[in-house]
Amino acid sequence: MPSSTLLHLTLGALVVSVLPSCGPGEPSVLVAVSNLSNRTTQLAVSATLDQKPLMSAAPATVPVMAPLDSYQLGLTVPMAGHLAFNLQAFDSDQCLQGTASAELDVIPGLNNGTAAIAAQSPRKCGNLAPCNPGAACSATGIPAGTVTVSIWTTSPTDIWAVGTSASMLHYDGTSWTVTPTASLPVPSTTQFNGVWASASNDVWVVGTAGRIIHFDGTKWSLSTSNAPRDLTAISGLSSKSIWAVGLAASSTTPGEFLHWSGSQWDALTPPTSGDLTAVVAVNPNFVIGAGGNNGSGVLWVWDGISKFKDYSSSAPVTLYGLWASDPTHAIAVGAVGEILIFDGTSWKLSSNSINNYLYAVTSDGTNSYVVGDGGFAMRSSDPALATLTPVTKVSGAVNLFTVQRASNGLVWLGGSIGLLGYTDSHP
């Protein structure tokens, strides 16, 4: 026998309760809602009575507290008449899982109705077109020829993508738009290599010739770094705790390593010579830097105070991408299929048959995504990342340089020839 529960909504007043509150002779409707996805956490309800809206423009919402087969939804309406209502089932990511609609004539007293949720498969997140499981879908409005080098998401409606030709793109949940930086003395030949943000009004971008620019929610400004060489990546914890890395002057000198304290950039000296191409800040006392020197890998951890711990001997080839959730769980990827997994003590090389250069990695702690050259894009739920499942390539993809997961489960991928797309990690 299917399990169910009773939820109540007073239409017009937008009052939600768990028990009906009907006065004598007041019309009410008990709707049996079925076919709910087990990922549904919220029902959005909109209704009309005799073709007149019963609520404001925004639908009323009813929380779904447990994955049950069916719900009894109690609707109290202000008077008798012809009721038409629509239901939308959303998951915890606020993505649409299914819809239902029904109509009935209500009279004073109790009225019964039914609504079977029709699954939205694949689910729909915001204004983006649904993307089939295991596929990568192209975003629209991306300038032709732009190479996307780095993506950062602060929320599903606040995403930044940067790349060649000083390109700067922003997604607001509806569309991607070009963000001009013409007011800054940044040549069009500048390549932006990394973007990170703590909020929509605190966005940082690093690029060639040591350039760092900052967006305060209104305007962009240059931030003086005094770094003479290209900066390649940036990562932070807050507006006053940010790290950036970059290239080395030679194979016998260390790469750029900078820290922003809230007022200025200070240079630090890494323990190993060679270019730095990736950085990830886990907490103030655990910052990972990675790169390469003459083909071999550079890999270390900074304690935020005075000491580096060098793990370069664990990286046989150059590293290009990092991800970490905490000091006991990190992933590094690099040349010729190199994948390293950190367990808090040591970095272990993943066993795989990949020959592609791998440039970026992201994860939610369970599902990991790795991208690289030749349109390489893989998903894995294997903690060792030895078992990989291909993500269907975006049409025309040549190289993928960046991958970032948004909080709604969409994973954004960027690369060459104007490629910027997404795949759904929670179909």
N, C-alpha and C positions, 0 to 999 in steps of 0.2 A: 504494500500500500504506500503510495507516494507521501512523503512528509510535506507538511505545509505549515504556514504561520499566518497570522492576521496582522496586516498593517492598515492604518487608517489615514485618510487625507480628506480634509474639509476643503472642497474646491471653492475658489473665490477668496477665502480668507487665508489660504496657504498655511493652514495649521496642520501639523503632522502629529499624530499620536498613535498609540498601539491598540486602542479600543475605540469602537464607535461611540459617537456622542450625539445621537439623533434625538431631536425633540419630538413630541407627539405629532404624528402626521407629516413630519419632515421627510422628504424623499432621501433615500440612501440606496447605494448600489454596492453589491458584493460581487467583485470580479474575481473569478478563478483564473490566475495567471499561470500558464504552463510553459514547458519547454525552455526554462531558464538555463543558460549556460552555467556550469559550476564555477565560472570565474566572475559571474555577475556580483557586483557589490552595491549597485545603486540603480533604481528605476527613476526615470524622468517622466513626469506625467503632464500632458497638456490636454485641455478639453474645451468644448464649446457646448452651450445649451441653447437650442433653437438658433444655431449658427452665430451666437454671440460668445466671445471669449469669456471664460470663467476665471481667468487669472491674468497676471501681467504677461509681458512678452516672454519672460524667462519661464521655462517649465518648472513646476514644483518637483522636488526630489524626495525620494523615499529610500532610506538605506536598507540594503539587503544584508542581514547580519551573518548569514551562513549559507553554504551552497546546498539549497533544498531543491526538490523537484518542482514544487509549485508553491504559489503564494495566494493567500486570500487578501485582496486589496479592497478595503472599504472606502467608498467615495460618498461623501455627504454633499448634496447639491442644494442650492438655495430654494428651488421650486421645481415643480413638475415640468416636463418638456422633453424634447428630443436631445438626448445626450450623445455626443461623439467624442471619443477620447483616443489619444495616441500614447503609446508607451515606448520608451527607449531604454534598453538594458546596457549599462556601462560597466566596465571592469575597473579594477583598482588603478589602472593607468589612465582612466578617463577616456578610454577608447570604446567605440560602439561595438557591442557584441550581438545585438539583434533588436528588432522592432515589432510592434503589434498595434493594431487599430481595431476599434469596434464601435458600433452604434446601437442604441436601444431607446425606446420610449420609456421614461420613468414616470411613476405615479407616486403619490404619498405612500410612505411605508417602505418596506424592503423590496428591492429589485435585484435580480440575479443576472449576471453576465459572464462571459468568458473571453479570454484573450490568449491566444497561443503565440509565443514569441517566434518570429521567423529569424533564423540565424543570419547574421551578417558575417559572411565568411569569404575571404579573410576580413578580419575586423577593420574598422575605419577609424583612423586617428586624426582628429581635426579635419582640416580641409584637404589633406593629402588623399590621393587615390589609394584604395586598398591594395596592398602588395601581397601576392601569393606567398605562402610559406616556402622558404628556400630560394626565393627569387630576390634579385635586387632591382628596384624600380627607379627610373630617372626622375629627378625633380625638374620642374619647368622654370623658365625665366633665367637660365644661366647663360651668361655671355659666351658666345662661341670662342673657342681657342684658349679660354682661361684654364690654367693648370692649378688645381686646388691642392695645396701642400699641407694644410692643417685645418682642423675643425674643432670647435669647442661648443658645448651645450651647457647653458645654465638652467634651461628649462625647455620643454618641447616647443615653446613659443618664443624662445630667445636663443638663437643659434648663430654662430659666426663661422665664416669660412674665408681663408686668406690664401694667397698664392702668388703666381708670377705677375709681372707687369703692374705691381703695386695693387693687385686686385683685393677688394674688400667687399664681402657679401654678407647680408644679414637676413635671417628668416624670423618673421614675427608670428608664425603660426598660420599665416594665410599665404604669403608669397616670399620669394627671395628677391631682394633688391640690392642694387649696387650702392655702396656707401662711399661717397666721394671723400678723398683726402687731399683734394687740390689745394686747400688752404695751407697745407704743410709743405715745407721744402723737401719733399720726398720725390726723387726722380721716378719717371714711369718705368725705368729699367729695374727698380727695386724689386726684389723678391721677398715677400713676407713668408717666413718659414714656420712661425709658431704663433698660436693665439691661445690666451687663457683669460678667464674672467671670474671674478668672485660674485658679480651681480651685473645687471643690465647697465648700471652706471659706473662700472669699474672694469673696463676691458683693456687688456694689454696685448700688444703685438710686437714681435721681434723679427728682424730681417737682416738683409745684407748690409755691409759696412757698419755694423754695430748699432743699427737703428732700432730704437724702441719708441713706440708711440702709445698713447693712452687716451681712452675715451671715457669722459665723465658723465655720459648720458645725454650731453648736449653738443660737445665739440671734441675734436681730436687735438692733441698737443704732443710735441716732442718731449721725450724724457731723456736727459743727458746720461749716457752710460759710460762714456770715455773708452768704450771697447773699440779697438781699431779694426777688428776682423768680423766676419759674418757671424751673426747669432742664429742658432739653428732650432732652438726649442725653449719653451717657457712653461713653468708650472708653479702653482702657489697654493697657499692655505687660506689667505685673507688679503685684504687690501694693504696690509703692512707686513706681509711675509710671502715673498715671491722669489723664485730662482730662475735664472736664465743661463744657458750654455751656448758655446760656439766653437769655432775652428781654432786650431793652433797655428802659430807662426811657422812652425816646422815640425818635423817628426821627433825632434829632441826637446820640444817645449810643450807644456801642458795647454790644453784648450781653455777657452774663456769659461769662467764660472763666476756669476754675479749674484748678489743677494740684494733685494730691495727691502728696506726696513721701514718704509713709510715716508721717508724724506729724501733718500739718496740710494744710488746703486754702489755697492762696495764689491771690489774684486777679491776673490779667494783663489788660492793656488792648489789645484788638484794634485794627487800624489803620482799620477802617471802621465807621461807625455802622449800627445796625440789629440786628434779632433774629438770633440764632444758633439753628439748628434741627438741626444735624448736626455730628458730629465723628468723625474716625477717626485713630487713632495708628498710624503705620506703623513708626516707630522713634523713639528719643529726640530725634532732630533733624529729624523730618518729621511734623508733625501738621497735618491739614487741618481747617479750620472752614468752615461754610457756613450760609447763611440768606437773609434778604432785608430790604429797606428800601424801603417805599412801592412794592412790586411788583417792584423790580429786585433782582437777585441780589447776595448777599455771598459772597465766596469768597477764602480766603487760606490760606497755608501758614506755619506757625511753625517756626523752626529749633531750638527748644528752649533757646536761649541768650539771644538779645537781639533777633532780627530777624524781622519778618513780611514776606512777599512777597504783595502784594495782586493777585489775579486777578479782582476783581469785575467789571471791564469785559468779561470773557468770558462772564458770566452775565446774560443779558437779563432773566430773571424769577427769582422766589424759588426757592431750592433747599431740598429737604426730606430728601434721603437721600444717603449717601456709602458707597463701598466702595473699598478699595485693597489691593493685594498688596505693593507696593513703591513707591519714589519715582518709578518710571517707568510705572506702570500704575494708574490710578485712574478711578472713574466717579462722576459726580454726577447726580442726577435732581431734577426740580422741577415747577413749574407748567406747565400746557398742553403736556405732552409733552416738556418740556426734558430732554435727555440730553447731558451733556458728558463727553468722554473726554480723560484727561490722559496724555501720552506722556513726561513728564519735563521737558518744556520749555514746552508750552502746552496750554491746554484748547480742544478743538475741538467744535463743536456737531454732534451727530448729525442726519442728515437723515431725518425720519420724518413721518408724517401723524397722529400721536397728538394728541388733544385732551384726554385725561384728565390730571388732576393726578397726578403720580407721587411716591410718598412714600418708597419704599425700594428698595434694590438689593443683590444679593449675587451672588457669582461664585466659581467655582473656578479662574478664569483662562482657562477654555475656554468653559464654559456660564454665561451670566449670566441672572439672574431679576430682573424689574422688576415692582413692584406699585403700584396706585394706586386712585383712586376708581372707583365703578361696578363693583367686582369685577374691575378690570383686573389681569390677571396674564399675563406674557409671558416666554417663554424665547428666548434667542438664542445662537447659536454664532458670530455675526458679530462680529469685533473692534470694528467701528464701531457695532454695535447698531442698524444701519439696517434689517436684516431680522429680524423678530420672529415667533415662533410662539405662538399663544394656548395657555395652559394652561386646560383645562376648569374652569369656575368651580365653587367649592364652593357647594352649594345654599343659596340665601338670602343670598349675600354682597352687601353693599352697598358697603362701602369696605374696602380692604386697606391697612393702615398699616405693616406690618413683614414682612420676609422674611429668613430666616437659613438657611444651609446647614450641616448637621451632617457630621461626618467620614465617616459611612456613606453619604453621597450623598443622603440625604433632605433636602428643602428645606422648611422650616416657614414657614407663612404665617399671619398674624393680622390681625384687623380687627374690624369692628363686629358687633353682635347675637350675641355669644358665639361668634364664628368663630375657630377655631384648627384648622388642618389641615396636610397635608403632601402633597408630590408627590415623585416619585422621579427624580432626575437621572441614575441609572445603572440603568435597567430591564434 
